[in-house]
């Protein structure tokens, strides 16, 4: 910590600026897409069975998304970056490499 007599400037970083963007404890985009898919299922088929199935699917998937966000709130972004990586990278550059 800085002493009281030091001339270091302190800047407060608010928690809302550094927290992940969650909705109902899970990733916001995934919860919204799940809700949209469930609502489409309910209103396209328009039966009681589809309504119960849509609510059950939404409840189960949001529960799984909450468990995923509890493990790592940024897991979706990490996974999307992971699948863009190659399985093997050459140790040296090729003269015909793409820039």
Jmol script that loads the backbone (N, CA, C; Angstrom):
load data "model"
ATOM      1  N   UNK A   1       0.830  -1.180   0.000  1.00  0.00           N
ATOM      2  CA  UNK A   1       0.000   0.000   0.000  1.00  0.00           C
ATOM      3  C   UNK A   1       0.874   1.243   0.000  1.00  0.00           C
ATOM      4  N   UNK A   2       0.357   2.262  -0.521  1.00  0.00           N
ATOM      5  CA  UNK A   2       1.080   3.529  -0.562  1.00  0.00           C
ATOM      6  C   UNK A   2       0.973   4.217   0.789  1.00  0.00           C
ATOM      7  N   UNK A   3       2.049   4.875   1.157  1.00  0.00           N
ATOM      8  CA  UNK A   3       2.031   5.647   2.403  1.00  0.00           C
ATOM      9  C   UNK A   3       1.152   6.869   2.232  1.00  0.00           C
ATOM     10  N   UNK A   4       0.782   7.442   3.353  1.00  0.00           N
ATOM     11  CA  UNK A   4      -0.061   8.631   3.299  1.00  0.00           C
ATOM     12  C   UNK A   4       0.672   9.811   2.673  1.00  0.00           C
ATOM     13  N   UNK A   5       1.983   9.848   2.812  1.00  0.00           N
ATOM     14  CA  UNK A   5       2.743  10.973   2.294  1.00  0.00           C
ATOM     15  C   UNK A   5       3.154  10.818   0.841  1.00  0.00           C
ATOM     16  N   UNK A   6       2.888   9.683   0.211  1.00  0.00           N
ATOM     17  CA  UNK A   6       3.330   9.499  -1.171  1.00  0.00           C
ATOM     18  C   UNK A   6       2.420  10.260  -2.125  1.00  0.00           C
ATOM     19  N   UNK A   7       2.924  10.494  -3.309  1.00  0.00           N
ATOM     20  CA  UNK A   7       2.174  11.275  -4.289  1.00  0.00           C
ATOM     21  C   UNK A   7       1.502  10.382  -5.340  1.00  0.00           C
ATOM     22  N   UNK A   8       1.284   9.113  -5.007  1.00  0.00           N
ATOM     23  CA  UNK A   8       0.620   8.227  -5.955  1.00  0.00           C
ATOM     24  C   UNK A   8      -0.861   8.554  -6.022  1.00  0.00           C
ATOM     25  N   UNK A   9      -1.370   8.537  -7.224  1.00  0.00           N
ATOM     26  CA  UNK A   9      -2.785   8.834  -7.415  1.00  0.00           C
ATOM     27  C   UNK A   9      -3.574   7.530  -7.383  1.00  0.00           C
ATOM     28  N   UNK A  10      -4.674   7.519  -6.659  1.00  0.00           N
ATOM     29  CA  UNK A  10      -5.513   6.337  -6.556  1.00  0.00           C
ATOM     30  C   UNK A  10      -6.722   6.503  -7.458  1.00  0.00           C
ATOM     31  N   UNK A  11      -7.025   5.460  -8.208  1.00  0.00           N
ATOM     32  CA  UNK A  11      -8.187   5.470  -9.087  1.00  0.00           C
ATOM     33  C   UNK A  11      -9.089   4.316  -8.681  1.00  0.00           C
ATOM     34  N   UNK A  12     -10.347   4.622  -8.444  1.00  0.00           N
ATOM     35  CA  UNK A  12     -11.296   3.587  -8.071  1.00  0.00           C
ATOM     36  C   UNK A  12     -11.832   2.924  -9.339  1.00  0.00           C
ATOM     37  N   UNK A  13     -11.853   1.609  -9.319  1.00  0.00           N
ATOM     38  CA  UNK A  13     -12.442   0.848 -10.415  1.00  0.00           C
ATOM     39  C   UNK A  13     -13.726   0.245  -9.869  1.00  0.00           C
ATOM     40  N   UNK A  14     -14.837   0.650 -10.428  1.00  0.00           N
ATOM     41  CA  UNK A  14     -16.117   0.177  -9.933  1.00  0.00           C
ATOM     42  C   UNK A  14     -16.350  -1.267 -10.348  1.00  0.00           C
ATOM     43  N   UNK A  15     -17.012  -1.999  -9.491  1.00  0.00           N
ATOM     44  CA  UNK A  15     -17.241  -3.420  -9.709  1.00  0.00           C
ATOM     45  C   UNK A  15     -18.057  -3.683 -10.972  1.00  0.00           C
ATOM     46  N   UNK A  16     -18.982  -2.800 -11.288  1.00  0.00           N
ATOM     47  CA  UNK A  16     -19.833  -3.004 -12.466  1.00  0.00           C
ATOM     48  C   UNK A  16     -19.038  -2.942 -13.767  1.00  0.00           C
ATOM     49  N   UNK A  17     -17.888  -2.321 -13.758  1.00  0.00           N
ATOM     50  CA  UNK A  17     -17.081  -2.226 -14.973  1.00  0.00           C
ATOM     51  C   UNK A  17     -16.212  -3.456 -15.201  1.00  0.00           C
ATOM     52  N   UNK A  18     -15.985  -4.243 -14.165  1.00  0.00           N
ATOM     53  CA  UNK A  18     -15.097  -5.391 -14.313  1.00  0.00           C
ATOM     54  C   UNK A  18     -15.811  -6.730 -14.150  1.00  0.00           C
ATOM     55  N   UNK A  19     -17.084  -6.720 -13.794  1.00  0.00           N
ATOM     56  CA  UNK A  19     -17.838  -7.961 -13.641  1.00  0.00           C
ATOM     57  C   UNK A  19     -18.292  -8.481 -14.994  1.00  0.00           C
ATOM     58  N   UNK A  20     -18.412  -9.809 -15.133  1.00  0.00           N
ATOM     59  CA  UNK A  20     -18.967 -10.346 -16.384  1.00  0.00           C
ATOM     60  C   UNK A  20     -20.450 -10.027 -16.491  1.00  0.00           C
ATOM     61  N   UNK A  21     -20.938  -9.969 -17.707  1.00  0.00           N
ATOM     62  CA  UNK A  21     -22.325  -9.592 -17.974  1.00  0.00           C
ATOM     63  C   UNK A  21     -23.207 -10.836 -17.870  1.00  0.00           C
ATOM     64  N   UNK A  22     -23.866 -11.002 -16.714  1.00  0.00           N
ATOM     65  CA  UNK A  22     -24.672 -12.187 -16.458  1.00  0.00           C
ATOM     66  C   UNK A  22     -26.143 -11.816 -16.342  1.00  0.00           C
ATOM     67  N   UNK A  23     -27.002 -12.759 -16.681  1.00  0.00           N
ATOM     68  CA  UNK A  23     -28.445 -12.615 -16.522  1.00  0.00           C
ATOM     69  C   UNK A  23     -28.936 -13.884 -15.840  1.00  0.00           C
ATOM     70  N   UNK A  24     -29.576 -13.743 -14.702  1.00  0.00           N
ATOM     71  CA  UNK A  24     -30.048 -14.877 -13.900  1.00  0.00           C
ATOM     72  C   UNK A  24     -28.896 -15.800 -13.516  1.00  0.00           C
ATOM     73  N   UNK A  25     -27.705 -15.271 -13.347  1.00  0.00           N
ATOM     74  CA  UNK A  25     -26.556 -16.056 -12.926  1.00  0.00           C
ATOM     75  C   UNK A  25     -25.856 -16.807 -14.036  1.00  0.00           C
ATOM     76  N   UNK A  26     -26.246 -16.578 -15.279  1.00  0.00           N
ATOM     77  CA  UNK A  26     -25.628 -17.273 -16.412  1.00  0.00           C
ATOM     78  C   UNK A  26     -25.279 -16.248 -17.492  1.00  0.00           C
ATOM     79  N   UNK A  27     -24.587 -16.713 -18.518  1.00  0.00           N
ATOM     80  CA  UNK A  27     -24.184 -15.828 -19.604  1.00  0.00           C
ATOM     81  C   UNK A  27     -25.424 -15.222 -20.265  1.00  0.00           C
ATOM     82  N   UNK A  28     -25.419 -13.925 -20.428  1.00  0.00           N
ATOM     83  CA  UNK A  28     -26.607 -13.194 -20.876  1.00  0.00           C
ATOM     84  C   UNK A  28     -27.085 -13.648 -22.247  1.00  0.00           C
ATOM     85  N   UNK A  29     -26.185 -13.754 -23.211  1.00  0.00           N
ATOM     86  CA  UNK A  29     -26.589 -14.116 -24.565  1.00  0.00           C
ATOM     87  C   UNK A  29     -27.157 -15.531 -24.628  1.00  0.00           C
ATOM     88  N   UNK A  30     -26.537 -16.460 -23.897  1.00  0.00           N
ATOM     89  CA  UNK A  30     -27.017 -17.841 -23.929  1.00  0.00           C
ATOM     90  C   UNK A  30     -28.383 -17.975 -23.265  1.00  0.00           C
ATOM     91  N   UNK A  31     -28.619 -17.228 -22.188  1.00  0.00           N
ATOM     92  CA  UNK A  31     -29.934 -17.268 -21.536  1.00  0.00           C
ATOM     93  C   UNK A  31     -30.995 -16.690 -22.465  1.00  0.00           C
ATOM     94  N   UNK A  32     -30.683 -15.596 -23.139  1.00  0.00           N
ATOM     95  CA  UNK A  32     -31.660 -14.984 -24.039  1.00  0.00           C
ATOM     96  C   UNK A  32     -31.964 -15.881 -25.244  1.00  0.00           C
ATOM     97  N   UNK A  33     -30.952 -16.525 -25.791  1.00  0.00           N
ATOM     98  CA  UNK A  33     -31.179 -17.434 -26.923  1.00  0.00           C
ATOM     99  C   UNK A  33     -31.995 -18.644 -26.476  1.00  0.00           C
ATOM    100  N   UNK A  34     -31.709 -19.153 -25.289  1.00  0.00           N
ATOM    101  CA  UNK A  34     -32.481 -20.276 -24.759  1.00  0.00           C
ATOM    102  C   UNK A  34     -33.933 -19.883 -24.531  1.00  0.00           C
ATOM    103  N   UNK A  35     -34.152 -18.706 -23.971  1.00  0.00           N
ATOM    104  CA  UNK A  35     -35.522 -18.224 -23.771  1.00  0.00           C
ATOM    105  C   UNK A  35     -36.253 -18.027 -25.082  1.00  0.00           C
ATOM    106  N   UNK A  36     -35.563 -17.489 -26.071  1.00  0.00           N
ATOM    107  CA  UNK A  36     -36.178 -17.288 -27.383  1.00  0.00           C
ATOM    108  C   UNK A  36     -36.557 -18.619 -28.026  1.00  0.00           C
ATOM    109  N   UNK A  37     -35.662 -19.594 -27.941  1.00  0.00           N
ATOM    110  CA  UNK A  37     -35.962 -20.909 -28.518  1.00  0.00           C
ATOM    111  C   UNK A  37     -37.130 -21.575 -27.797  1.00  0.00           C
ATOM    112  N   UNK A  38     -37.194 -21.431 -26.492  1.00  0.00           N
ATOM    113  CA  UNK A  38     -38.309 -22.021 -25.739  1.00  0.00           C
ATOM    114  C   UNK A  38     -39.621 -21.338 -26.075  1.00  0.00           C
ATOM    115  N   UNK A  39     -39.611 -20.022 -26.187  1.00  0.00           N
ATOM    116  CA  UNK A  39     -40.835 -19.285 -26.533  1.00  0.00           C
ATOM    117  C   UNK A  39     -41.293 -19.638 -27.946  1.00  0.00           C
ATOM    118  N   UNK A  40     -40.354 -19.773 -28.865  1.00  0.00           N
ATOM    119  CA  UNK A  40     -40.719 -20.180 -30.228  1.00  0.00           C
ATOM    120  C   UNK A  40     -41.336 -21.572 -30.213  1.00  0.00           C
ATOM    121  N   UNK A  41     -40.749 -22.491 -29.433  1.00  0.00           N
ATOM    122  CA  UNK A  41     -41.307 -23.841 -29.329  1.00  0.00           C
ATOM    123  C   UNK A  41     -42.723 -23.806 -28.769  1.00  0.00           C
ATOM    124  N   UNK A  42     -42.935 -22.989 -27.752  1.00  0.00           N
ATOM    125  CA  UNK A  42     -44.257 -22.930 -27.120  1.00  0.00           C
ATOM    126  C   UNK A  42     -45.292 -22.342 -28.069  1.00  0.00           C
ATOM    127  N   UNK A  43     -44.977 -21.227 -28.717  1.00  0.00           N
ATOM    128  CA  UNK A  43     -45.982 -20.526 -29.510  1.00  0.00           C
ATOM    129  C   UNK A  43     -46.145 -21.041 -30.937  1.00  0.00           C
ATOM    130  N   UNK A  44     -45.217 -21.831 -31.421  1.00  0.00           N
ATOM    131  CA  UNK A  44     -45.390 -22.400 -32.758  1.00  0.00           C
ATOM    132  C   UNK A  44     -46.271 -23.645 -32.690  1.00  0.00           C
ATOM    133  N   UNK A  45     -46.032 -24.484 -31.694  1.00  0.00           N
ATOM    134  CA  UNK A  45     -46.794 -25.724 -31.599  1.00  0.00           C
ATOM    135  C   UNK A  45     -48.159 -25.495 -30.945  1.00  0.00           C
ATOM    136  N   UNK A  46     -48.230 -24.623 -29.940  1.00  0.00           N
ATOM    137  CA  UNK A  46     -49.477 -24.229 -29.267  1.00  0.00           C
ATOM    138  C   UNK A  46     -50.287 -25.399 -28.699  1.00  0.00           C
ATOM    139  N   UNK A  47     -49.604 -26.262 -27.966  1.00  0.00           N
ATOM    140  CA  UNK A  47     -50.297 -27.294 -27.197  1.00  0.00           C
ATOM    141  C   UNK A  47     -49.778 -27.236 -25.766  1.00  0.00           C
ATOM    142  N   UNK A  48     -50.535 -27.851 -24.846  1.00  0.00           N
ATOM    143  CA  UNK A  48     -50.093 -27.859 -23.454  1.00  0.00           C
ATOM    144  C   UNK A  48     -48.808 -28.655 -23.292  1.00  0.00           C
ATOM    145  N   UNK A  49     -48.664 -29.700 -24.069  1.00  0.00           N
ATOM    146  CA  UNK A  49     -47.450 -30.521 -23.976  1.00  0.00           C
ATOM    147  C   UNK A  49     -46.235 -29.716 -24.424  1.00  0.00           C
ATOM    148  N   UNK A  50     -46.379 -28.953 -25.494  1.00  0.00           N
ATOM    149  CA  UNK A  50     -45.246 -28.141 -25.954  1.00  0.00           C
ATOM    150  C   UNK A  50     -44.931 -27.040 -24.954  1.00  0.00           C
ATOM    151  N   UNK A  51     -45.956 -26.495 -24.286  1.00  0.00           N
ATOM    152  CA  UNK A  51     -45.713 -25.467 -23.273  1.00  0.00           C
ATOM    153  C   UNK A  51     -44.946 -26.049 -22.094  1.00  0.00           C
ATOM    154  N   UNK A  52     -45.359 -27.217 -21.637  1.00  0.00           N
ATOM    155  CA  UNK A  52     -44.643 -27.862 -20.532  1.00  0.00           C
ATOM    156  C   UNK A  52     -43.231 -28.261 -20.948  1.00  0.00           C
ATOM    157  N   UNK A  53     -43.108 -28.773 -22.168  1.00  0.00           N
ATOM    158  CA  UNK A  53     -41.781 -29.159 -22.659  1.00  0.00           C
ATOM    159  C   UNK A  53     -40.879 -27.938 -22.813  1.00  0.00           C
ATOM    160  N   UNK A  54     -41.413 -26.838 -23.332  1.00  0.00           N
ATOM    161  CA  UNK A  54     -40.625 -25.618 -23.482  1.00  0.00           C
ATOM    162  C   UNK A  54     -40.164 -25.066 -22.148  1.00  0.00           C
ATOM    163  N   UNK A  55     -41.048 -25.063 -21.154  1.00  0.00           N
ATOM    164  CA  UNK A  55     -40.659 -24.602 -19.817  1.00  0.00           C
ATOM    165  C   UNK A  55     -39.625 -25.528 -19.185  1.00  0.00           C
ATOM    166  N   UNK A  56     -39.791 -26.832 -19.387  1.00  0.00           N
ATOM    167  CA  UNK A  56     -38.829 -27.789 -18.836  1.00  0.00           C
ATOM    168  C   UNK A  56     -37.459 -27.627 -19.492  1.00  0.00           C
ATOM    169  N   UNK A  57     -37.455 -27.481 -20.804  1.00  0.00           N
ATOM    170  CA  UNK A  57     -36.183 -27.290 -21.520  1.00  0.00           C
ATOM    171  C   UNK A  57     -35.502 -26.015 -21.053  1.00  0.00           C
ATOM    172  N   UNK A  58     -36.267 -24.942 -20.925  1.00  0.00           N
ATOM    173  CA  UNK A  58     -35.692 -23.668 -20.494  1.00  0.00           C
ATOM    174  C   UNK A  58     -35.134 -23.770 -19.080  1.00  0.00           C
ATOM    175  N   UNK A  59     -35.869 -24.420 -18.181  1.00  0.00           N
ATOM    176  CA  UNK A  59     -35.419 -24.555 -16.797  1.00  0.00           C
ATOM    177  C   UNK A  59     -34.143 -25.379 -16.709  1.00  0.00           C
ATOM    178  N   UNK A  60     -34.096 -26.485 -17.416  1.00  0.00           N
ATOM    179  CA  UNK A  60     -32.918 -27.355 -17.361  1.00  0.00           C
ATOM    180  C   UNK A  60     -31.708 -26.659 -17.971  1.00  0.00           C
ATOM    181  N   UNK A  61     -31.882 -26.038 -19.122  1.00  0.00           N
ATOM    182  CA  UNK A  61     -30.738 -25.414 -19.796  1.00  0.00           C
ATOM    183  C   UNK A  61     -30.234 -24.210 -19.013  1.00  0.00           C
ATOM    184  N   UNK A  62     -31.126 -23.411 -18.451  1.00  0.00           N
ATOM    185  CA  UNK A  62     -30.671 -22.273 -17.643  1.00  0.00           C
ATOM    186  C   UNK A  62     -29.942 -22.776 -16.399  1.00  0.00           C
ATOM    187  N   UNK A  63     -30.399 -23.872 -15.819  1.00  0.00           N
ATOM    188  CA  UNK A  63     -29.675 -24.463 -14.692  1.00  0.00           C
ATOM    189  C   UNK A  63     -28.272 -24.898 -15.076  1.00  0.00           C
ATOM    190  N   UNK A  64     -28.150 -25.530 -16.239  1.00  0.00           N
ATOM    191  CA  UNK A  64     -26.820 -25.934 -16.720  1.00  0.00           C
ATOM    192  C   UNK A  64     -25.945 -24.721 -17.027  1.00  0.00           C
ATOM    193  N   UNK A  65     -26.544 -23.683 -17.600  1.00  0.00           N
ATOM    194  CA  UNK A  65     -25.778 -22.471 -17.892  1.00  0.00           C
ATOM    195  C   UNK A  65     -25.318 -21.785 -16.609  1.00  0.00           C
ATOM    196  N   UNK A  66     -26.134 -21.841 -15.563  1.00  0.00           N
ATOM    197  CA  UNK A  66     -25.729 -21.260 -14.281  1.00  0.00           C
ATOM    198  C   UNK A  66     -24.568 -22.031 -13.681  1.00  0.00           C
ATOM    199  N   UNK A  67     -24.594 -23.365 -13.801  1.00  0.00           N
ATOM    200  CA  UNK A  67     -23.467 -24.160 -13.309  1.00  0.00           C
ATOM    201  C   UNK A  67     -22.209 -23.836 -14.099  1.00  0.00           C
ATOM    202  N   UNK A  68     -22.356 -23.644 -15.406  1.00  0.00           N
ATOM    203  CA  UNK A  68     -21.219 -23.288 -16.248  1.00  0.00           C
ATOM    204  C   UNK A  68     -20.658 -21.930 -15.847  1.00  0.00           C
ATOM    205  N   UNK A  69     -21.543 -20.958 -15.587  1.00  0.00           N
ATOM    206  CA  UNK A  69     -21.083 -19.622 -15.211  1.00  0.00           C
ATOM    207  C   UNK A  69     -20.480 -19.606 -13.818  1.00  0.00           C
ATOM    208  N   UNK A  70     -20.927 -20.497 -12.957  1.00  0.00           N
ATOM    209  CA  UNK A  70     -20.338 -20.562 -11.623  1.00  0.00           C
ATOM    210  C   UNK A  70     -18.904 -21.075 -11.701  1.00  0.00           C
ATOM    211  N   UNK A  71     -18.650 -22.009 -12.621  1.00  0.00           N
ATOM    212  CA  UNK A  71     -17.293 -22.524 -12.806  1.00  0.00           C
ATOM    213  C   UNK A  71     -16.397 -21.460 -13.427  1.00  0.00           C
ATOM    214  N   UNK A  72     -16.876 -20.797 -14.478  1.00  0.00           N
ATOM    215  CA  UNK A  72     -16.112 -19.736 -15.136  1.00  0.00           C
ATOM    216  C   UNK A  72     -17.095 -18.844 -15.883  1.00  0.00           C
ATOM    217  N   UNK A  73     -17.271 -17.590 -15.453  1.00  0.00           N
ATOM    218  CA  UNK A  73     -18.240 -16.715 -16.111  1.00  0.00           C
ATOM    219  C   UNK A  73     -17.908 -16.421 -17.575  1.00  0.00           C
ATOM    220  N   UNK A  74     -16.661 -16.580 -17.959  1.00  0.00           N
ATOM    221  CA  UNK A  74     -16.260 -16.287 -19.335  1.00  0.00           C
ATOM    222  C   UNK A  74     -16.040 -17.558 -20.154  1.00  0.00           C
ATOM    223  N   UNK A  75     -16.634 -18.671 -19.740  1.00  0.00           N
ATOM    224  CA  UNK A  75     -16.381 -19.952 -20.403  1.00  0.00           C
ATOM    225  C   UNK A  75     -16.817 -19.945 -21.863  1.00  0.00           C
ATOM    226  N   UNK A  76     -17.902 -19.289 -22.187  1.00  0.00           N
ATOM    227  CA  UNK A  76     -18.366 -19.255 -23.582  1.00  0.00           C
ATOM    228  C   UNK A  76     -17.328 -18.569 -24.466  1.00  0.00           C
ATOM    229  N   UNK A  77     -16.806 -17.449 -24.021  1.00  0.00           N
ATOM    230  CA  UNK A  77     -15.796 -16.739 -24.823  1.00  0.00           C
ATOM    231  C   UNK A  77     -14.510 -17.539 -24.933  1.00  0.00           C
ATOM    232  N   UNK A  78     -14.120 -18.196 -23.841  1.00  0.00           N
ATOM    233  CA  UNK A  78     -12.917 -19.028 -23.865  1.00  0.00           C
ATOM    234  C   UNK A  78     -13.097 -20.181 -24.844  1.00  0.00           C
ATOM    235  N   UNK A  79     -14.264 -20.816 -24.836  1.00  0.00           N
ATOM    236  CA  UNK A  79     -14.512 -21.929 -25.755  1.00  0.00           C
ATOM    237  C   UNK A  79     -14.531 -21.454 -27.204  1.00  0.00           C
ATOM    238  N   UNK A  80     -15.173 -20.318 -27.470  1.00  0.00           N
ATOM    239  CA  UNK A  80     -15.207 -19.819 -28.847  1.00  0.00           C
ATOM    240  C   UNK A  80     -13.810 -19.479 -29.350  1.00  0.00           C
ATOM    241  N   UNK A  81     -12.953 -18.977 -28.480  1.00  0.00           N
ATOM    242  CA  UNK A  81     -11.581 -18.720 -28.895  1.00  0.00           C
ATOM    243  C   UNK A  81     -10.818 -20.024 -29.069  1.00  0.00           C
ATOM    244  N   UNK A  82     -11.099 -20.997 -28.216  1.00  0.00           N
ATOM    245  CA  UNK A  82     -10.412 -22.285 -28.276  1.00  0.00           C
ATOM    246  C   UNK A  82     -10.667 -23.003 -29.602  1.00  0.00           C
ATOM    247  N   UNK A  83     -11.890 -22.957 -30.109  1.00  0.00           N
ATOM    248  CA  UNK A  83     -12.176 -23.695 -31.339  1.00  0.00           C
ATOM    249  C   UNK A  83     -11.584 -23.024 -32.571  1.00  0.00           C
ATOM    250  N   UNK A  84     -11.130 -21.777 -32.456  1.00  0.00           N
ATOM    251  CA  UNK A  84     -10.485 -21.138 -33.599  1.00  0.00           C
ATOM    252  C   UNK A  84      -8.998 -21.473 -33.687  1.00  0.00           C
ATOM    253  N   UNK A  85      -8.425 -22.029 -32.619  1.00  0.00           N
ATOM    254  CA  UNK A  85      -7.014 -22.381 -32.643  1.00  0.00           C
ATOM    255  C   UNK A  85      -6.796 -23.636 -33.472  1.00  0.00           C
ATOM    256  N   UNK A  86      -5.624 -23.752 -34.049  1.00  0.00           N
ATOM    257  CA  UNK A  86      -5.261 -24.955 -34.785  1.00  0.00           C
ATOM    258  C   UNK A  86      -4.809 -26.027 -33.805  1.00  0.00           C
ATOM    259  N   UNK A  87      -4.834 -27.271 -34.246  1.00  0.00           N
ATOM    260  CA  UNK A  87      -4.385 -28.357 -33.365  1.00  0.00           C
ATOM    261  C   UNK A  87      -2.862 -28.431 -33.310  1.00  0.00           C
ATOM    262  N   UNK A  88      -2.192 -27.918 -34.338  1.00  0.00           N
ATOM    263  CA  UNK A  88      -0.734 -27.983 -34.372  1.00  0.00           C
ATOM    264  C   UNK A  88      -0.197 -26.715 -35.022  1.00  0.00           C
ATOM    265  N   UNK A  89       0.837 -26.144 -34.416  1.00  0.00           N
ATOM    266  CA  UNK A  89       1.516 -24.986 -34.982  1.00  0.00           C
ATOM    267  C   UNK A  89       2.957 -25.367 -35.267  1.00  0.00           C
ATOM    268  N   UNK A  90       3.450 -24.959 -36.437  1.00  0.00           N
ATOM    269  CA  UNK A  90       4.838 -25.248 -36.791  1.00  0.00           C
ATOM    270  C   UNK A  90       5.764 -24.434 -35.905  1.00  0.00           C
ATOM    271  N   UNK A  91       6.920 -24.995 -35.613  1.00  0.00           N
ATOM    272  CA  UNK A  91       7.867 -24.284 -34.765  1.00  0.00           C
ATOM    273  C   UNK A  91       8.610 -23.204 -35.532  1.00  0.00           C
ATOM    274  N   UNK A  92       8.683 -23.337 -36.854  1.00  0.00           N
ATOM    275  CA  UNK A  92       9.370 -22.328 -37.654  1.00  0.00           C
ATOM    276  C   UNK A  92       8.414 -21.773 -38.696  1.00  0.00           C
ATOM    277  N   UNK A  93       8.760 -20.622 -39.184  1.00  0.00           N
ATOM    278  CA  UNK A  93       7.939 -19.984 -40.197  1.00  0.00           C
ATOM    279  C   UNK A  93       8.297 -20.533 -41.573  1.00  0.00           C
ATOM    280  N   UNK A  94       7.354 -20.512 -42.469  1.00  0.00           N
ATOM    281  CA  UNK A  94       7.566 -20.976 -43.830  1.00  0.00           C
ATOM    282  C   UNK A  94       7.806 -19.767 -44.729  1.00  0.00           C
ATOM    283  N   UNK A  95       8.626 -19.906 -45.788  1.00  0.00           N
ATOM    284  CA  UNK A  95       8.803 -18.769 -46.691  1.00  0.00           C
ATOM    285  C   UNK A  95       7.524 -18.433 -47.460  1.00  0.00           C
ATOM    286  N   UNK A  96       6.589 -19.374 -47.535  1.00  0.00           N
ATOM    287  CA  UNK A  96       5.337 -19.141 -48.262  1.00  0.00           C
ATOM    288  C   UNK A  96       4.175 -18.859 -47.313  1.00  0.00           C
ATOM    289  N   UNK A  97       4.493 -18.389 -46.150  1.00  0.00           N
ATOM    290  CA  UNK A  97       3.429 -18.152 -45.163  1.00  0.00           C
ATOM    291  C   UNK A  97       2.521 -17.027 -45.613  1.00  0.00           C
ATOM    292  N   UNK A  98       1.299 -17.080 -45.130  1.00  0.00           N
ATOM    293  CA  UNK A  98       0.344 -16.015 -45.415  1.00  0.00           C
ATOM    294  C   UNK A  98       0.498 -14.925 -44.374  1.00  0.00           C
ATOM    295  N   UNK A  99       0.482 -13.697 -44.829  1.00  0.00           N
ATOM    296  CA  UNK A  99       0.674 -12.581 -43.894  1.00  0.00           C
ATOM    297  C   UNK A  99      -0.597 -12.207 -43.197  1.00  0.00           C
TER     298      UNK A  99
END
end "model"
wireframe off; spacefill off
backbone 0.3
color backbone group
